């Protein structure tokens, strides 16, 4: 009530001054837009003697303000160049009344219009409390409480340290302490953290003290033990001679002895190399890195080279061997490949018979047996002999074939690559029935010795460059084969065996 009365009295004192303002150009008085009040106390809603209270307010236009707080006219300071926002501050005095701080704002705009408002409700005066709900209450400081309770200091664990000498600095964390009044408590220990402690056990005494000088103590032990001098010397690793190897491949597994190593302390030293012994080394030079490690983790390394070189491969000379033959020239079969006798087992047929190839021609067919009986090599050539006294056209040639069939008597499905018109144009003209067959190879016996021996070459490349399937011609051990000699309608006697009624022939292979 005293505050309200004082505000009214002050307002009465200022009224004559305000009344002397010039006649306003407009009739609208300024108004307060926002108000905030606070103090610099730890609790901004309270203030005690010596604390600073600040009122911040904003008007709706440029004004000249007069601010009264608890009957005091206080200093105002513009917060911007527009003149509509202001700060008003004052310091609470020891005789200021307690309770909520009340203020009176007087605003005069540039036209001389006057507006008055207060944080408390007064007759004929506007009401302008803080717009954000803030307030400041003046309080009296409380009398200090008598503190006679000692703080509580926490137990500190013992500290262990080691040294290679007779003493060592030891650092530790101070024990914590709490107090019933003070938020923080001072703790000090002796010997202090970081002090030098000698070998053995030292007791550290700690004291906690609050603001009222109440104290509490605790202690813990620092135990310093002797330790061995650390090993910082690396082992010594012996050099390793370079390794040389040869191979016919692109790489080779190489084993080597690990290099030896010694150490100033350890009797045994671990040695490891990379790439490891027994690894595959490729052609060229590879660096092997070896590392020796002692028990303290000290290491030493060395390197050596592993050279791998291509071994010169000596290709053996090919060996020509006889796969099968019937070389008895004691008997001469008659012309036109007629039967040499009446034995129905004879291989010769006349030109009016149909042979196994579906051809109407004079042929001799010889059973060669299973491929496993032919020596495992590649076919090189087949030579036959005829009557050299029969002087027919020497350009006439023989036609030699080998047919493959399974145990069941079927044509072999995969013995050779089938001939085509492009790969064998000679067959396309002379033996078109042989195109597309995977069970037959054929060559002309165009190479002759004198006028008696005629040879068909099946080697790689064949003499006439016409072999059926490419080379080498290999025999499947589980397939069966037969040799077919075709006289190509050349009525010439051919040598053979009277007992077997077969022509003279020699089948050669190459390994």
C-alpha positions in Angstrom: 0.0 0.0 0.0 2.9 2.3 0.7 4.3 1.6 -2.7 1.0 2.4 -4.4 0.6 5.7 -2.4 4.2 6.7 -3.3 3.5 6.1 -7.0 0.4 8.3 -6.8 2.3 11.1 -5.1 5.1 11.0 -7.6 2.5 11.1 -10.4 1.0 14.2 -8.8 4.4 15.9 -8.8 5.0 15.1 -12.5 1.6 16.0 -13.7 2.2 19.8 -13.9 5.4 19.1 -15.9 3.6 16.8 -18.3 0.7 19.3 -18.6 3.1 21.9 -20.0 3.7 19.8 -23.1 2.8 21.5 -26.3 -0.6 20.9 -27.8 -0.5 17.5 -29.5 -0.7 17.3 -33.2 -2.4 13.9 -32.9 -4.8 12.7 -30.3 -3.5 9.0 -29.9 -1.4 8.3 -26.8 1.5 5.8 -27.1 1.0 2.3 -25.6 3.2 -0.4 -24.2 3.7 -3.5 -26.4 5.9 -5.7 -24.1 7.5 -5.6 -20.7 10.0 -7.8 -18.9 11.5 -7.5 -15.5 14.5 -9.5 -14.0 17.5 -9.3 -11.7 21.1 -10.3 -11.8 20.6 -12.5 -8.8 21.2 -16.3 -9.2 17.5 -16.4 -9.2 16.4 -13.7 -11.6 12.9 -13.6 -9.9 14.5 -12.4 -6.6 16.7 -9.5 -5.6 18.4 -8.5 -2.4 20.3 -5.4 -1.4 23.1 -4.8 -4.0 21.4 -6.7 -6.8 20.5 -4.9 -10.0 16.9 -5.0 -11.3 16.2 -4.2 -15.0 12.9 -3.4 -16.7 12.9 -3.9 -20.5 9.9 -2.5 -22.4 8.9 -1.7 -25.9 6.3 1.0 -27.0 4.3 1.0 -30.2 6.1 4.2 -31.4 9.0 6.5 -30.5 8.7 7.8 -27.0 10.5 9.6 -24.2 10.0 7.5 -21.1 10.0 8.3 -17.4 10.3 5.1 -15.2 9.6 5.0 -11.4 10.4 2.0 -9.3 9.6 1.9 -5.6 9.3 5.8 -5.8 12.7 6.0 -7.4 13.1 7.7 -10.8 15.6 5.4 -12.5 18.0 5.7 -15.4 16.7 4.6 -18.8 18.7 3.6 -21.9 17.5 3.2 -25.4 17.9 -0.3 -26.8 17.6 0.8 -30.5 17.7 3.8 -32.8 14.0 3.8 -33.2 13.5 5.1 -29.7 10.7 2.7 -28.9 12.6 0.0 -26.9 14.2 0.9 -23.6 16.1 -0.6 -20.5 15.6 0.9 -17.1 17.8 -0.4 -14.3 18.4 0.3 -10.6 20.2 -1.2 -7.7 18.2 -2.5 -4.7 19.1 -0.6 -1.5 19.3 -2.0 2.0 16.2 0.1 3.0 14.1 -0.8 0.0 10.9 -2.6 1.1 10.6 -6.3 0.6 8.0 -7.7 -1.7 7.3 -7.6 -5.4 8.9 -4.7 -7.3 6.3 -2.2 -8.7 6.9 0.2 -11.5 5.2 3.2 -13.2 5.9 3.9 -16.9 5.2 7.4 -18.3 5.5 7.6 -22.1 5.5 10.8 -24.1 5.4 10.5 -27.9 6.8 13.1 -30.4 3.3 14.8 -30.6 3.2 15.3 -26.9 0.6 12.6 -26.2 1.1 11.1 -22.7 0.5 7.5 -21.6 0.8 6.3 -18.0 0.7 2.6 -16.9 1.7 0.7 -13.9 2.5 -2.9 -12.9 -0.2 -2.6 -10.2 -3.8 -1.5 -10.7 -4.3 2.2 -9.9 -7.3 4.5 -10.4 -7.2 6.4 -13.7 -3.8 4.8 -14.8 -3.3 2.0 -17.3 -2.3 -1.5 -16.2 0.8 -2.9 -17.8 2.2 -5.9 -16.0 5.1 -7.8 -17.5 3.9 -9.4 -20.7 5.9 -12.6 -20.2 4.8 -13.2 -16.7 8.2 -12.2 -15.2 8.5 -10.6 -11.8 11.1 -9.6 -9.2 10.6 -9.9 -5.4 12.9 -8.0 -3.0 14.1 -10.3 -0.2 16.2 -9.9 2.9 19.3 -12.1 3.1 19.0 -15.0 5.4 21.2 -15.3 8.4 24.1 -17.7 8.0 23.6 -21.2 9.3 26.1 -22.4 11.9 28.0 -25.4 10.2 29.5 -27.8 12.7 29.3 -31.0 10.7 32.5 -32.3 9.1 32.5 -33.3 5.4 32.6 -36.9 4.4 35.7 -38.0 2.5 35.6 -41.1 0.2 37.9 -44.1 0.6 40.8 -44.1 -1.8 42.2 -47.4 -3.2 45.9 -48.2 -2.7 48.2 -47.3 -5.7 50.8 -49.6 -7.1 53.8 -48.4 -9.2 57.0 -50.0 -10.4 60.5 -48.6 -11.2 63.8 -49.9 -12.5 65.5 -47.5 -10.1 65.1 -46.6 -6.4 62.2 -44.1 -6.8 59.6 -42.9 -9.3 57.0 -40.1 -9.6 53.5 -41.3 -8.9 50.3 -39.5 -9.8 46.9 -40.3 -8.4 43.4 -38.8 -8.4 42.3 -37.0 -5.2 39.6 -38.7 -3.2 36.1 -37.1 -3.5 34.3 -35.4 -0.5 30.8 -34.2 0.2 29.4 -31.7 2.8 25.9 -31.1 4.3 26.1 -27.4 3.5 28.8 -26.7 0.9 28.4 -27.8 -2.7 32.2 -28.2 -3.1 34.8 -29.3 -0.6 38.5 -28.7 -0.7 40.6 -31.9 -0.6 44.4 -32.0 -0.2 46.8 -35.0 0.2 50.4 -35.4 1.3 52.7 -36.5 -0.4 50.9 -34.7 -3.2 50.1 -36.4 -6.5 53.1 -36.3 -8.8 55.6 -36.5 -5.9 58.5 -38.9 -6.0 57.9 -42.1 -4.1 60.8 -44.4 -3.1 60.8 -48.2 -3.2 58.5 -49.7 -0.6 55.2 -48.5 1.0 54.3 -44.8 1.6 51.2 -43.7 3.4 49.4 -40.8 1.8 47.2 -38.6 4.2 44.3 -36.7 2.7 42.2 -34.0 4.4 38.8 -32.6 3.3 37.8 -29.1 4.6 34.5 -27.3 4.2 33.8 -23.5 4.3 33.3 -23.6 8.1 36.8 -25.3 8.5 35.3 -28.6 9.5 37.7 -31.3 8.4 37.7 -35.1 7.7 40.8 -37.3 6.9 41.5 -40.5 5.2 44.6 -42.3 4.0 45.8 -44.8 1.4 49.1 -46.5 0.5 51.4 -46.1 -2.5 53.5 -49.3 -3.0 56.5 -49.0 -5.3 58.2 -52.2 -6.4 61.3 -52.9 -8.4 61.0 -54.1 -12.0 63.5 -55.5 -14.5 65.2 -53.2 -17.0 63.2 -53.4 -20.2 64.7 -55.2 -23.2 65.0 -52.7 -26.1 67.7 -54.5 -28.0 66.6 -56.2 -31.3 67.8 -59.7 -32.0 70.5 -60.4 -34.7 69.3 -62.3 -37.8 71.9 -64.1 -39.9 72.0 -63.5 -43.7 70.4 -66.2 -45.9 71.9 -67.2 -49.2 69.8 -66.7 -52.3 67.9 -69.7 -53.7 67.8 -70.7 -57.3 65.4 -73.3 -58.9 64.3 -74.3 -62.3 61.0 -75.6 -63.6 59.2 -76.6 -66.7 56.0 -75.0 -65.4 55.1 -71.4 -64.6 55.7 -71.9 -60.8 57.3 -74.3 -58.4 57.0 -75.1 -54.7 60.3 -74.3 -53.0 61.3 -75.2 -49.5 64.2 -73.5 -47.7 65.8 -73.4 -44.2 64.9 -70.5 -42.0 67.8 -68.1 -41.2 69.1 -68.3 -37.6 68.9 -65.5 -35.1 70.4 -64.7 -31.7 69.3 -62.3 -28.9 71.1 -60.6 -26.0 68.6 -62.1 -23.5 66.5 -64.8 -25.0 68.0 -68.2 -25.8 65.4 -68.8 -28.5 64.2 -66.3 -31.1 61.2 -66.8 -33.3 62.0 -66.4 -37.1 59.3 -66.3 -39.7 59.6 -65.6 -43.5 57.2 -64.5 -46.2 56.5 -66.1 -48.6 56.9 -69.1 -46.3 59.0 -72.1 -47.1 57.0 -74.5 -49.3 55.1 -71.7 -51.1 54.7 -71.7 -54.8 57.2 -69.3 -56.5 56.5 -68.0 -60.0 59.1 -67.5 -62.7 61.4 -64.6 -62.1 62.9 -63.2 -58.8 60.8 -63.1 -55.6 62.1 -61.3 -52.5 61.6 -63.3 -49.2 61.5 -61.1 -46.1 62.4 -62.8 -42.8 61.7 -61.3 -39.3 63.2 -62.4 -36.0 61.2 -61.5 -32.8 62.4 -61.7 -29.2 60.1 -62.1 -26.1 60.1 -58.3 -25.6 58.7 -57.7 -29.1 61.9 -56.4 -30.6 62.4 -57.4 -34.2 65.1 -57.6 -36.8 64.6 -58.4 -40.5 66.6 -59.6 -43.5 65.8 -60.6 -47.1 67.0 -63.0 -49.7 66.0 -63.7 -53.3 64.4 -66.8 -54.8 65.1 -67.0 -58.5 62.9 -69.4 -60.6 64.1 -70.0 -64.1 62.5 -71.8 -67.0 64.1 -75.3 -67.4 65.0 -76.0 -71.0 62.7 -78.7 -72.3 64.3 -81.2 -74.6 61.7 -82.6 -76.9 62.5 -86.3 -77.6 62.8 -87.3 -81.2 59.7 -88.9 -82.5 59.8 -92.7 -82.7 58.3 -94.4 -85.7 57.0 -97.9 -84.9 54.9 -100.5 -86.6 51.3 -100.6 -85.3 50.3 -103.7 -87.3 51.4 -105.3 -90.6 51.0 -108.1 -93.1 54.2 -108.0 -95.0 54.2 -111.5 -96.7 54.9 -110.9 -100.4 55.0 -114.5 -101.3 51.6 -114.5 -102.9 50.2 -112.2 -105.6 46.4 -111.8 -105.8 45.0 -111.6 -109.2 43.8 -108.5 -111.0 40.4 -106.9 -110.4 40.6 -107.9 -106.7 39.0 -111.2 -107.3 39.0 -113.9 -104.7 42.4 -115.6 -104.6 40.7 -118.9 -103.7 37.3 -120.2 -102.8 37.6 -119.6 -99.1 34.6 -117.5 -98.0 36.7 -115.8 -95.3 38.7 -113.9 -97.9 38.7 -110.2 -97.6 38.8 -109.4 -101.3 35.5 -108.7 -103.1 35.0 -108.0 -106.8 33.6 -104.9 -108.3 30.1 -106.2 -108.4 29.8 -106.4 -104.6 28.6 -103.7 -102.2 31.1 -103.0 -99.5 30.5 -101.8 -95.9 30.8 -98.1 -97.0 27.9 -98.6 -99.4 30.2 -98.2 -102.4 30.3 -100.5 -105.5 34.1 -100.8 -105.8 36.9 -103.4 -105.3 38.1 -103.3 -101.7 40.1 -105.3 -99.2 38.9 -105.0 -95.6 41.3 -106.0 -92.8 40.1 -106.2 -89.1 42.6 -104.3 -86.9 41.0 -105.2 -83.6 40.7 -102.9 -80.6 42.5 -99.6 -80.5 44.3 -100.7 -77.4 46.3 -103.1 -79.6 47.8 -100.3 -81.8 50.5 -99.1 -79.4 49.0 -95.9 -78.1 50.7 -93.6 -80.7 49.3 -91.4 -83.5 48.8 -92.9 -87.0 51.6 -91.8 -89.4 51.2 -93.8 -92.6 49.9 -97.0 -94.3 52.0 -98.6 -97.1 50.7 -101.3 -99.5 52.6 -103.3 -102.3 51.4 -104.2 -105.8 52.8 -106.1 -108.8 55.5 -103.8 -110.1 55.6 -105.7 -113.4 52.1 -104.4 -114.3 52.9 -101.2 -116.1 49.6 -99.4 -115.9 49.3 -95.6 -115.7 51.6 -94.6 -112.8 49.4 -91.7 -111.9 46.6 -94.0 -110.8 46.5 -94.1 -107.0 45.0 -96.2 -104.2 42.5 -95.0 -101.6 43.2 -96.0 -98.0 40.6 -95.7 -95.2 40.2 -96.7 -91.5 36.8 -97.2 -90.1 35.9 -97.1 -86.4 33.0 -99.0 -84.9 31.8 -99.8 -81.3 31.6 -103.2 -79.7 28.0 -103.3 -80.7 29.0 -102.7 -84.3 27.7 -99.2 -84.6 29.7 -96.3 -86.2 31.8 -94.4 -83.6 30.0 -91.2 -82.8 33.0 -89.1 -81.8 36.2 -90.6 -83.1 37.2 -87.8 -85.5 35.9 -84.4 -86.6 33.6 -84.8 -89.5 34.9 -83.7 -92.9 33.1 -80.9 -94.8 33.2 -79.8 -98.4 35.4 -76.9 -97.4 37.9 -78.9 -95.3 38.0 -81.8 -97.8 37.2 -80.7 -101.3 38.9 -83.9 -102.7 36.4 -86.1 -100.8 33.5 -83.9 -102.0 34.5 -84.9 -105.5 35.7 -88.5 -105.1 33.9 -89.8 -102.0 31.0 -87.5 -101.1 29.5 -90.2 -99.0 32.4 -89.8 -96.5 31.5 -86.1 -95.7 29.9 -85.6 -92.3 31.3 -88.9 -90.9 32.9 -89.1 -87.4 33.9 -92.8 -87.8 36.2 -92.7 -90.9 39.5 -91.2 -92.0 40.7 -91.5 -95.6 43.8 -90.6 -97.6 45.1 -91.3 -101.1 48.2 -93.5 -101.3 49.9 -91.0 -103.6 53.5 -91.4 -102.4 55.3 -94.3 -104.1 58.6 -96.0 -104.0 59.5 -97.3 -107.4 56.5 -98.7 -109.0 55.8 -101.2 -106.1 55.2 -99.5 -102.7 52.4 -96.9 -102.3 52.0 -94.9 -99.1 49.1 -92.8 -97.6 50.4 -90.3 -95.1 48.3 -89.5 -92.0 50.9 -87.5 -90.1 50.8 -83.8 -89.2 50.7 -82.3 -91.7 50.0 -85.1 -94.1 52.1 -85.3 -97.2 49.2 -84.2 -99.5 47.7 -81.8 -96.9 44.4 -83.6 -97.1 44.0 -85.6 -93.9 40.4 -85.9 -92.8 40.2 -84.8 -89.2 43.3 -82.9 -88.4 46.3 -84.4 -86.6 47.3 -86.4 -84.7 45.0 -89.3 -85.4 44.7 -91.2 -82.1 42.9 -94.5 -81.5 40.4 -94.9 -78.7 41.4 -98.1 -76.7 37.8 -99.3 -76.4 36.7 -98.8 -80.0 37.4 -101.3 -82.8 38.9 -100.5 -86.2 39.3 -102.0 -89.7 41.6 -101.1 -92.6 40.0 -100.6 -96.0 42.1 -100.7 -99.2 40.3 -99.5 -102.3 41.8 -100.1 -105.7 39.7 -97.3 -107.2 38.9 -99.6 -110.2 42.6 -100.1 -111.0 43.0 -103.7 -112.1 46.4 -104.3 -110.7 47.6 -107.4 -108.9 48.4 -106.8 -105.2 50.8 -108.8 -103.0 49.4 -110.6 -100.0 49.5 -113.7 -97.9 48.2 -116.9 -99.4 47.4 -118.3 -96.0 45.5 -115.3 -94.8 44.3 -114.1 -98.2 45.2 -110.5 -97.2 47.1 -107.9 -99.2 50.6 -106.8 -98.2 50.3 -103.8 -95.9 52.3 -102.0 -93.1 50.6 -99.6 -90.7 53.1 -97.3 -88.9 52.6 -95.0 -85.9 54.6 -92.2 -84.3 55.3 -91.5 -80.6 
